[in-house]
């Protein structure tokens, strides 16, 4: 497990984004704006309604490059729907 120290000398273990629950995601883009790396991407999600309307598609976030995550947790702190799951390395 990767651990380190904060500038103040407190031990810190990064928590890396391992999953993003797209069923909860509202596509607000807050996490995308705060991510310091190229981890997230906005993708189209089809809702599971059986009618043939094209209006059922919406944009949601995805973990496009999860291996670029540095474990800062910024995405989860700004997410209004608690979509993220984290784990240490």
Backbone atoms as SQL, in Angstrom:
CREATE TABLE atoms (id INTEGER PRIMARY KEY, chain TEXT, resi INTEGER, resn TEXT, atom TEXT, x REAL, y REAL, z REAL);
INSERT INTO atoms VALUES
  (1, 'A', 1, 'UNK', 'N', 0.841, -1.172, 0.000),
  (2, 'A', 1, 'UNK', 'CA', 0.000, 0.000, 0.000),
  (3, 'A', 1, 'UNK', 'C', 0.891, 1.241, 0.000),
  (4, 'A', 2, 'UNK', 'N', 0.511, 2.207, -0.801),
  (5, 'A', 2, 'UNK', 'CA', 1.251, 3.459, -0.894),
  (6, 'A', 2, 'UNK', 'C', 0.797, 4.376, 0.230),
  (7, 'A', 3, 'UNK', 'N', 1.724, 4.877, 1.012),
  (8, 'A', 3, 'UNK', 'CA', 1.417, 5.880, 2.025),
  (9, 'A', 3, 'UNK', 'C', 2.445, 6.980, 1.914),
  (10, 'A', 4, 'UNK', 'N', 2.129, 8.089, 2.469),
  (11, 'A', 4, 'UNK', 'CA', 3.045, 9.215, 2.459),
  (12, 'A', 4, 'UNK', 'C', 2.738, 10.124, 3.626),
  (13, 'A', 5, 'UNK', 'N', 3.378, 11.248, 3.642),
  (14, 'A', 5, 'UNK', 'CA', 3.146, 12.235, 4.681),
  (15, 'A', 5, 'UNK', 'C', 2.654, 13.524, 4.064),
  (16, 'A', 6, 'UNK', 'N', 1.762, 14.170, 4.779),
  (17, 'A', 6, 'UNK', 'CA', 1.342, 15.502, 4.351),
  (18, 'A', 6, 'UNK', 'C', 2.460, 16.477, 4.691),
  (19, 'A', 7, 'UNK', 'N', 2.321, 17.670, 4.247),
  (20, 'A', 7, 'UNK', 'CA', 3.326, 18.692, 4.549),
  (21, 'A', 7, 'UNK', 'C', 3.452, 18.913, 6.057),
  (22, 'A', 8, 'UNK', 'N', 2.352, 18.699, 6.767),
  (23, 'A', 8, 'UNK', 'CA', 2.358, 18.843, 8.226),
  (24, 'A', 8, 'UNK', 'C', 2.859, 17.620, 8.961),
  (25, 'A', 9, 'UNK', 'N', 3.239, 16.553, 8.229),
  (26, 'A', 9, 'UNK', 'CA', 3.800, 15.375, 8.856),
  (27, 'A', 9, 'UNK', 'C', 2.801, 14.287, 9.209),
  (28, 'A', 10, 'UNK', 'N', 1.540, 14.457, 8.818),
  (29, 'A', 10, 'UNK', 'CA', 0.516, 13.462, 9.094),
  (30, 'A', 10, 'UNK', 'C', 0.543, 12.395, 7.997),
  (31, 'A', 11, 'UNK', 'N', 0.462, 11.120, 8.405),
  (32, 'A', 11, 'UNK', 'CA', 0.451, 10.041, 7.423),
  (33, 'A', 11, 'UNK', 'C', -0.817, 10.119, 6.587),
  (34, 'A', 12, 'UNK', 'N', -0.668, 9.872, 5.280),
  (35, 'A', 12, 'UNK', 'CA', -1.789, 9.963, 4.337),
  (36, 'A', 12, 'UNK', 'C', -1.703, 8.803, 3.366),
  (37, 'A', 13, 'UNK', 'N', -2.832, 8.121, 3.171),
  (38, 'A', 13, 'UNK', 'CA', -2.929, 7.036, 2.200),
  (39, 'A', 13, 'UNK', 'C', -3.871, 7.471, 1.098),
  (40, 'A', 14, 'UNK', 'N', -3.391, 7.593, -0.140),
  (41, 'A', 14, 'UNK', 'CA', -4.280, 8.003, -1.227),
  (42, 'A', 14, 'UNK', 'C', -5.376, 6.975, -1.462),
  (43, 'A', 15, 'UNK', 'N', -6.553, 7.456, -1.755),
  (44, 'A', 15, 'UNK', 'CA', -7.702, 6.612, -2.091),
  (45, 'A', 15, 'UNK', 'C', -8.022, 6.850, -3.559),
  (46, 'A', 16, 'UNK', 'N', -7.810, 5.841, -4.376),
  (47, 'A', 16, 'UNK', 'CA', -7.964, 5.968, -5.818),
  (48, 'A', 16, 'UNK', 'C', -9.393, 5.649, -6.246),
  (49, 'A', 17, 'UNK', 'N', -9.916, 6.403, -7.198),
  (50, 'A', 17, 'UNK', 'CA', -11.259, 6.150, -7.735),
  (51, 'A', 17, 'UNK', 'C', -11.241, 4.814, -8.468),
  (52, 'A', 18, 'UNK', 'N', -12.080, 3.890, -8.023),
  (53, 'A', 18, 'UNK', 'CA', -12.135, 2.567, -8.635),
  (54, 'A', 18, 'UNK', 'C', -13.437, 2.310, -9.369),
  (55, 'A', 19, 'UNK', 'N', -14.465, 3.081, -9.041),
  (56, 'A', 19, 'UNK', 'CA', -15.760, 2.880, -9.686),
  (57, 'A', 19, 'UNK', 'C', -16.551, 4.180, -9.653),
  (58, 'A', 20, 'UNK', 'N', -17.365, 4.365, -10.670),
  (59, 'A', 20, 'UNK', 'CA', -18.257, 5.512, -10.753),
  (60, 'A', 20, 'UNK', 'C', -19.640, 4.954, -11.102),
  (61, 'A', 21, 'UNK', 'N', -20.600, 5.151, -10.221),
  (62, 'A', 21, 'UNK', 'CA', -21.951, 4.625, -10.419),
  (63, 'A', 21, 'UNK', 'C', -22.714, 5.529, -11.387),
  (64, 'A', 22, 'UNK', 'N', -22.763, 5.132, -12.658),
  (65, 'A', 22, 'UNK', 'CA', -23.420, 5.952, -13.674),
  (66, 'A', 22, 'UNK', 'C', -24.927, 6.023, -13.482),
  (67, 'A', 23, 'UNK', 'N', -25.519, 5.088, -12.762),
  (68, 'A', 23, 'UNK', 'CA', -26.955, 5.144, -12.492),
  (69, 'A', 23, 'UNK', 'C', -27.291, 6.322, -11.581),
  (70, 'A', 24, 'UNK', 'N', -26.347, 6.730, -10.733),
  (71, 'A', 24, 'UNK', 'CA', -26.543, 7.884, -9.841),
  (72, 'A', 24, 'UNK', 'C', -26.126, 9.202, -10.493),
  (73, 'A', 25, 'UNK', 'N', -25.189, 9.135, -11.440),
  (74, 'A', 25, 'UNK', 'CA', -24.579, 10.329, -12.026),
  (75, 'A', 25, 'UNK', 'C', -25.611, 11.183, -12.764),
  (76, 'A', 26, 'UNK', 'N', -25.549, 12.498, -12.529),
  (77, 'A', 26, 'UNK', 'CA', -26.454, 13.430, -13.213),
  (78, 'A', 26, 'UNK', 'C', -25.735, 14.220, -14.306),
  (79, 'A', 27, 'UNK', 'N', -24.449, 13.937, -14.518),
  (80, 'A', 27, 'UNK', 'CA', -23.704, 14.584, -15.594),
  (81, 'A', 27, 'UNK', 'C', -23.434, 16.056, -15.379),
  (82, 'A', 28, 'UNK', 'N', -23.323, 16.486, -14.125),
  (83, 'A', 28, 'UNK', 'CA', -23.132, 17.912, -13.838),
  (84, 'A', 28, 'UNK', 'C', -21.735, 18.408, -14.217),
  (85, 'A', 29, 'UNK', 'N', -20.745, 17.502, -14.265),
  (86, 'A', 29, 'UNK', 'CA', -19.399, 17.880, -14.668),
  (87, 'A', 29, 'UNK', 'C', -18.538, 18.478, -13.577),
  (88, 'A', 30, 'UNK', 'N', -19.028, 18.551, -12.343),
  (89, 'A', 30, 'UNK', 'CA', -18.224, 19.124, -11.258),
  (90, 'A', 30, 'UNK', 'C', -16.932, 18.349, -11.056),
  (91, 'A', 31, 'UNK', 'N', -17.032, 17.024, -11.084),
  (92, 'A', 31, 'UNK', 'CA', -15.839, 16.189, -10.880),
  (93, 'A', 31, 'UNK', 'C', -14.839, 16.391, -12.015),
  (94, 'A', 32, 'UNK', 'N', -15.342, 16.524, -13.225),
  (95, 'A', 32, 'UNK', 'CA', -14.483, 16.722, -14.384),
  (96, 'A', 32, 'UNK', 'C', -13.682, 18.012, -14.234),
  (97, 'A', 33, 'UNK', 'N', -14.326, 19.046, -13.721),
  (98, 'A', 33, 'UNK', 'CA', -13.670, 20.351, -13.576),
  (99, 'A', 33, 'UNK', 'C', -12.577, 20.342, -12.517),
  (100, 'A', 34, 'UNK', 'N', -12.726, 19.537, -11.458),
  (101, 'A', 34, 'UNK', 'CA', -11.734, 19.559, -10.378),
  (102, 'A', 34, 'UNK', 'C', -10.641, 18.511, -10.523),
  (103, 'A', 35, 'UNK', 'N', -10.803, 17.547, -11.405),
  (104, 'A', 35, 'UNK', 'CA', -9.807, 16.482, -11.557),
  (105, 'A', 35, 'UNK', 'C', -8.516, 17.068, -12.131),
  (106, 'A', 36, 'UNK', 'N', -7.384, 16.903, -11.415),
  (107, 'A', 36, 'UNK', 'CA', -6.124, 17.463, -11.908),
  (108, 'A', 36, 'UNK', 'C', -5.463, 16.613, -12.994),
  (109, 'A', 37, 'UNK', 'N', -6.042, 15.459, -13.290),
  (110, 'A', 37, 'UNK', 'CA', -5.499, 14.555, -14.297),
  (111, 'A', 37, 'UNK', 'C', -6.572, 14.298, -15.352),
  (112, 'A', 38, 'UNK', 'N', -6.259, 13.531, -16.358),
  (113, 'A', 38, 'UNK', 'CA', -7.195, 13.220, -17.437),
  (114, 'A', 38, 'UNK', 'C', -7.898, 11.890, -17.137),
  (115, 'A', 39, 'UNK', 'N', -8.563, 11.811, -15.975),
  (116, 'A', 39, 'UNK', 'CA', -9.163, 10.557, -15.516),
  (117, 'A', 39, 'UNK', 'C', -10.593, 10.388, -16.029),
  (118, 'A', 40, 'UNK', 'N', -11.339, 11.467, -16.115),
  (119, 'A', 40, 'UNK', 'CA', -12.774, 11.397, -16.396),
  (120, 'A', 40, 'UNK', 'C', -13.127, 11.826, -17.807),
  (121, 'A', 41, 'UNK', 'N', -14.273, 11.329, -18.275),
  (122, 'A', 41, 'UNK', 'CA', -14.788, 11.725, -19.586),
  (123, 'A', 41, 'UNK', 'C', -16.308, 11.696, -19.523),
  (124, 'A', 42, 'UNK', 'N', -16.925, 12.558, -20.282),
  (125, 'A', 42, 'UNK', 'CA', -18.378, 12.612, -20.381),
  (126, 'A', 42, 'UNK', 'C', -18.808, 11.709, -21.532),
  (127, 'A', 43, 'UNK', 'N', -19.701, 10.763, -21.238),
  (128, 'A', 43, 'UNK', 'CA', -20.168, 9.810, -22.244),
  (129, 'A', 43, 'UNK', 'C', -21.693, 9.788, -22.248),
  (130, 'A', 44, 'UNK', 'N', -22.240, 9.260, -23.308),
  (131, 'A', 44, 'UNK', 'CA', -23.691, 9.163, -23.417),
  (132, 'A', 44, 'UNK', 'C', -24.171, 7.873, -22.780),
  (133, 'A', 45, 'UNK', 'N', -25.209, 7.972, -21.978),
  (134, 'A', 45, 'UNK', 'CA', -25.814, 6.798, -21.357),
  (135, 'A', 45, 'UNK', 'C', -27.260, 6.716, -21.807),
  (136, 'A', 46, 'UNK', 'N', -27.679, 5.557, -22.209),
  (137, 'A', 46, 'UNK', 'CA', -29.075, 5.368, -22.566),
  (138, 'A', 46, 'UNK', 'C', -29.832, 4.918, -21.340),
  (139, 'A', 47, 'UNK', 'N', -30.928, 5.570, -21.080),
  (140, 'A', 47, 'UNK', 'CA', -31.789, 5.152, -19.983),
  (141, 'A', 47, 'UNK', 'C', -32.498, 3.873, -20.385),
  (142, 'A', 48, 'UNK', 'N', -32.898, 3.097, -19.422),
  (143, 'A', 48, 'UNK', 'CA', -33.439, 1.777, -19.704),
  (144, 'A', 48, 'UNK', 'C', -34.943, 1.767, -19.925),
  (145, 'A', 49, 'UNK', 'N', -35.498, 2.834, -20.442),
  (146, 'A', 49, 'UNK', 'CA', -36.920, 2.840, -20.822),
  (147, 'A', 49, 'UNK', 'C', -37.052, 2.168, -22.180),
  (148, 'A', 50, 'UNK', 'N', -38.157, 1.495, -22.411),
  (149, 'A', 50, 'UNK', 'CA', -38.323, 0.747, -23.652),
  (150, 'A', 50, 'UNK', 'C', -38.981, 1.537, -24.775),
  (151, 'A', 51, 'UNK', 'N', -39.302, 2.813, -24.553),
  (152, 'A', 51, 'UNK', 'CA', -39.873, 3.544, -25.681),
  (153, 'A', 51, 'UNK', 'C', -38.762, 3.999, -26.613),
  (154, 'A', 52, 'UNK', 'N', -39.097, 4.302, -27.842),
  (155, 'A', 52, 'UNK', 'CA', -38.103, 4.578, -28.880),
  (156, 'A', 52, 'UNK', 'C', -37.711, 6.047, -28.987),
  (157, 'A', 53, 'UNK', 'N', -37.918, 6.807, -27.956),
  (158, 'A', 53, 'UNK', 'CA', -37.621, 8.230, -27.985),
  (159, 'A', 53, 'UNK', 'C', -36.118, 8.484, -27.888),
  (160, 'A', 54, 'UNK', 'N', -35.598, 9.374, -28.736),
  (161, 'A', 54, 'UNK', 'CA', -34.195, 9.749, -28.678),
  (162, 'A', 54, 'UNK', 'C', -33.907, 10.678, -27.505),
  (163, 'A', 55, 'UNK', 'N', -34.939, 11.188, -26.843),
  (164, 'A', 55, 'UNK', 'CA', -34.763, 12.079, -25.709),
  (165, 'A', 55, 'UNK', 'C', -34.337, 11.336, -24.448),
  (166, 'A', 56, 'UNK', 'N', -34.238, 10.017, -24.495),
  (167, 'A', 56, 'UNK', 'CA', -33.892, 9.230, -23.321),
  (168, 'A', 56, 'UNK', 'C', -32.393, 9.138, -23.083),
  (169, 'A', 57, 'UNK', 'N', -31.602, 9.748, -23.937),
  (170, 'A', 57, 'UNK', 'CA', -30.153, 9.698, -23.761),
  (171, 'A', 57, 'UNK', 'C', -29.709, 10.885, -22.929),
  (172, 'A', 58, 'UNK', 'N', -28.728, 10.644, -22.052),
  (173, 'A', 58, 'UNK', 'CA', -28.174, 11.737, -21.267),
  (174, 'A', 58, 'UNK', 'C', -26.680, 11.514, -21.127),
  (175, 'A', 59, 'UNK', 'N', -25.968, 12.564, -20.806),
  (176, 'A', 59, 'UNK', 'CA', -24.526, 12.495, -20.642),
  (177, 'A', 59, 'UNK', 'C', -24.201, 12.246, -19.169),
  (178, 'A', 60, 'UNK', 'N', -23.276, 11.329, -18.932),
  (179, 'A', 60, 'UNK', 'CA', -22.819, 11.012, -17.585),
  (180, 'A', 60, 'UNK', 'C', -21.297, 10.864, -17.610),
  (181, 'A', 61, 'UNK', 'N', -20.691, 10.896, -16.450),
  (182, 'A', 61, 'UNK', 'CA', -19.240, 10.757, -16.360),
  (183, 'A', 61, 'UNK', 'C', -18.848, 9.287, -16.407),
  (184, 'A', 62, 'UNK', 'N', -17.617, 9.043, -16.832),
  (185, 'A', 62, 'UNK', 'CA', -17.050, 7.701, -16.804),
  (186, 'A', 62, 'UNK', 'C', -15.584, 7.813, -16.403),
  (187, 'A', 63, 'UNK', 'N', -15.039, 6.720, -15.876),
  (188, 'A', 63, 'UNK', 'CA', -13.616, 6.654, -15.569),
  (189, 'A', 63, 'UNK', 'C', -12.898, 6.257, -16.850),
  (190, 'A', 64, 'UNK', 'N', -12.502, 7.242, -17.631),
  (191, 'A', 64, 'UNK', 'CA', -11.877, 6.999, -18.930),
  (192, 'A', 64, 'UNK', 'C', -10.438, 6.515, -18.779),
  (193, 'A', 65, 'UNK', 'N', -9.707, 7.076, -17.826),
  (194, 'A', 65, 'UNK', 'CA', -8.298, 6.732, -17.601),
  (195, 'A', 65, 'UNK', 'C', -8.052, 6.531, -16.103),
  (196, 'A', 66, 'UNK', 'N', -8.617, 5.492, -15.512),
  (197, 'A', 66, 'UNK', 'CA', -8.510, 5.320, -14.059),
  (198, 'A', 66, 'UNK', 'C', -7.083, 5.138, -13.558),
  (199, 'A', 67, 'UNK', 'N', -6.168, 4.674, -14.405),
  (200, 'A', 67, 'UNK', 'CA', -4.784, 4.497, -13.970),
  (201, 'A', 67, 'UNK', 'C', -4.037, 5.819, -13.839),
  (202, 'A', 68, 'UNK', 'N', -4.634, 6.919, -14.320),
  (203, 'A', 68, 'UNK', 'CA', -4.044, 8.246, -14.154),
  (204, 'A', 68, 'UNK', 'C', -4.472, 8.910, -12.844),
  (205, 'A', 69, 'UNK', 'N', -5.366, 8.266, -12.091),
  (206, 'A', 69, 'UNK', 'CA', -5.845, 8.820, -10.820),
  (207, 'A', 69, 'UNK', 'C', -4.686, 8.914, -9.834),
  (208, 'A', 70, 'UNK', 'N', -4.571, 10.067, -9.155),
  (209, 'A', 70, 'UNK', 'CA', -3.511, 10.259, -8.162),
  (210, 'A', 70, 'UNK', 'C', -4.024, 10.098, -6.736),
  (211, 'A', 71, 'UNK', 'N', -5.303, 9.790, -6.571),
  (212, 'A', 71, 'UNK', 'CA', -5.851, 9.523, -5.244),
  (213, 'A', 71, 'UNK', 'C', -6.143, 10.741, -4.412),
  (214, 'A', 72, 'UNK', 'N', -6.387, 11.877, -5.036),
  (215, 'A', 72, 'UNK', 'CA', -6.639, 13.107, -4.273),
  (216, 'A', 72, 'UNK', 'C', -8.058, 13.170, -3.708),
  (217, 'A', 73, 'UNK', 'N', -9.019, 12.476, -4.345),
  (218, 'A', 73, 'UNK', 'CA', -10.397, 12.446, -3.854),
  (219, 'A', 73, 'UNK', 'C', -11.224, 13.667, -4.183),
  (220, 'A', 74, 'UNK', 'N', -10.699, 14.570, -4.997),
  (221, 'A', 74, 'UNK', 'CA', -11.440, 15.789, -5.336),
  (222, 'A', 74, 'UNK', 'C', -12.781, 15.487, -5.988),
  (223, 'A', 75, 'UNK', 'N', -12.806, 14.479, -6.843),
  (224, 'A', 75, 'UNK', 'CA', -14.037, 14.148, -7.562),
  (225, 'A', 75, 'UNK', 'C', -15.166, 13.798, -6.603),
  (226, 'A', 76, 'UNK', 'N', -14.880, 12.994, -5.613),
  (227, 'A', 76, 'UNK', 'CA', -15.909, 12.579, -4.662),
  (228, 'A', 76, 'UNK', 'C', -16.362, 13.692, -3.742),
  (229, 'A', 77, 'UNK', 'N', -15.464, 14.615, -3.420),
  (230, 'A', 77, 'UNK', 'CA', -15.840, 15.720, -2.532),
  (231, 'A', 77, 'UNK', 'C', -16.808, 16.685, -3.190),
  (232, 'A', 78, 'UNK', 'N', -16.759, 16.829, -4.518),
  (233, 'A', 78, 'UNK', 'CA', -17.663, 17.759, -5.191),
  (234, 'A', 78, 'UNK', 'C', -18.896, 17.068, -5.772),
  (235, 'A', 79, 'UNK', 'N', -18.931, 15.745, -5.765),
  (236, 'A', 79, 'UNK', 'CA', -20.042, 15.002, -6.364),
  (237, 'A', 79, 'UNK', 'C', -21.296, 15.116, -5.491),
  (238, 'A', 80, 'UNK', 'N', -22.377, 15.695, -6.030),
  (239, 'A', 80, 'UNK', 'CA', -23.594, 15.850, -5.235),
  (240, 'A', 80, 'UNK', 'C', -24.379, 14.549, -5.055),
  (241, 'A', 81, 'UNK', 'N', -24.019, 13.499, -5.780),
  (242, 'A', 81, 'UNK', 'CA', -24.762, 12.237, -5.733),
  (243, 'A', 81, 'UNK', 'C', -23.955, 11.074, -5.160),
  (244, 'A', 82, 'UNK', 'N', -22.757, 11.325, -4.674),
  (245, 'A', 82, 'UNK', 'CA', -21.900, 10.284, -4.088),
  (246, 'A', 82, 'UNK', 'C', -21.734, 9.098, -5.028),
  (247, 'A', 83, 'UNK', 'N', -21.290, 9.358, -6.236),
  (248, 'A', 83, 'UNK', 'CA', -21.159, 8.339, -7.272),
  (249, 'A', 83, 'UNK', 'C', -19.881, 7.518, -7.185),
  (250, 'A', 84, 'UNK', 'N', -18.888, 7.990, -6.451),
  (251, 'A', 84, 'UNK', 'CA', -17.553, 7.389, -6.490),
  (252, 'A', 84, 'UNK', 'C', -17.311, 6.361, -5.401),
  (253, 'A', 85, 'UNK', 'N', -16.532, 5.333, -5.767),
  (254, 'A', 85, 'UNK', 'CA', -16.030, 4.344, -4.838),
  (255, 'A', 85, 'UNK', 'C', -14.514, 4.405, -4.921),
  (256, 'A', 86, 'UNK', 'N', -13.870, 4.317, -3.756),
  (257, 'A', 86, 'UNK', 'CA', -12.415, 4.448, -3.676),
  (258, 'A', 86, 'UNK', 'C', -11.788, 3.249, -2.990),
  (259, 'A', 87, 'UNK', 'N', -10.502, 3.036, -3.275),
  (260, 'A', 87, 'UNK', 'CA', -9.709, 2.014, -2.603),
  (261, 'A', 87, 'UNK', 'C', -8.253, 2.445, -2.627),
  (262, 'A', 88, 'UNK', 'N', -7.477, 2.020, -1.621),
  (263, 'A', 88, 'UNK', 'CA', -6.039, 2.299, -1.670),
  (264, 'A', 88, 'UNK', 'C', -5.389, 1.447, -2.740),
  (265, 'A', 89, 'UNK', 'N', -4.187, 1.800, -3.124),
  (266, 'A', 89, 'UNK', 'CA', -3.463, 1.064, -4.176),
  (267, 'A', 89, 'UNK', 'C', -3.216, -0.369, -3.768);
